[in-house]
């Protein structure tokens, strides 16, 4: 005699979907939690005295140093000067890189003429050119703009060209079938299809621009965030150094998120962005 047993059906496992997205609230909660955990670990390490404060001051000391800089107005002045330099240098690089990269992406002869040159130059360390830029243009604002331009322009050209080359061939063939001219295909098909990826390339290179700005201000400057870090280094003010590095990171994070949000709005027509 067989005993009959009722077995409850197994609950389906929740599978992690590759490329899946979190809701906006879940994404924000996870991101904030990451920062909270890192700051808590930092505070714990310094509170227990595991690291000499000379090398790693606690969060309270860093916040106090930044508060003093903000109260004196130096922090806001440094942010303003550095932001202006970023704006000018990055815009100059972008205005030049986007049309050149677009031509490289649609014209094989232009690509053959310029891509090896761009690849050759982009592997040259920009830091090595800092002394030369001082010789070429001096130590005024032009030198800062030139460093930012050199650090972003060549990368932008190659990334824009790659974005343009990824235009689906089916769209280009459709334009040819409809009898569109070369310029009409460029303006109506290629550029609209490539713009989301071009925007992402600009967002990435903006982060590099901040890096090269600090390099320029570390070497020859009398103002700006990089200059303030150099001064703090001379007096072993590690709390101020870390504070300014955190401010740089925060500014970069804010700009990145703003560009992401703008991209979602401007390019909602692209599949996966709506």
Secondary structure, DSSP 4 states (H G I P E B T S, - for coil): -PPP---PPPPPPPPPPTT----HHHHHHHHHHHHHHHHHHHHHHHHTT-S-TTTS--HHHHHHHHHHHHHHTHHHHHHHHHHHHHHHHHHHHHHHHHHHHHHHHH-HHHHHHHHHHHHHHHTS-GGGGHHHHHHHH-SSHHHHHHHHHHHHHHHHHHHHHHHHHTS-HHHHHHHHHTT--HHHHIIIIIHHHHHHHHHHHHHHHHHHHHHHHHHHHHHS-SSSHHHHHHHHHHTT-HHHHHHHHHHHHHHHHHHHHHHHHHHHHHTTTSTTT-
